[in-house]
Amino acid sequence: MSAHCQLTGAQPGFGNRISHSHRRTSRRFDPNIQRKRYWLAGEGRYVRLTLSARAIRTVDAIGVEAAVARIRARGGKV
């Protein structure tokens, strides 16, 4: 599973680990990605979306139909 949110487009961020001696090595900040299944009443089927935790709260607020419309507007496949 790639660390990429279909709704918000959240992707990994990159930075450095800094040790006690202040040496720097690469690290990666992954978003909290979850796979969640929603019933899409307009199409009479379930859709499985890869969403960040923040995007799950957004879907709860705006509804599944609006969220899928936003994903499709961004050029995503549902």
C-alpha positions, 0 to 999 in steps of 0.5 A: 500500500502506497502512503498516499491519500486519495482525497487530500493527496497527503504523501510522505514528507522527508527530513533528518533524524538527528542523533545526540551527537547531531549526526543527520540521517534520512528519515521519512514521515508517513501519513496515517493511511487507512483503507476504508470501505464505504457504501456509495448509494448513488451507484449501488456499490461499495467503494474501497478508499485509501484515506489518511485519518484526517480525510476519514474525518472529512468524509464523515463531515461532507459525506461519501458522495461529495468525497468521491466527487472530489476524488474524481475531480482530482483525476483519481479512479474510484 
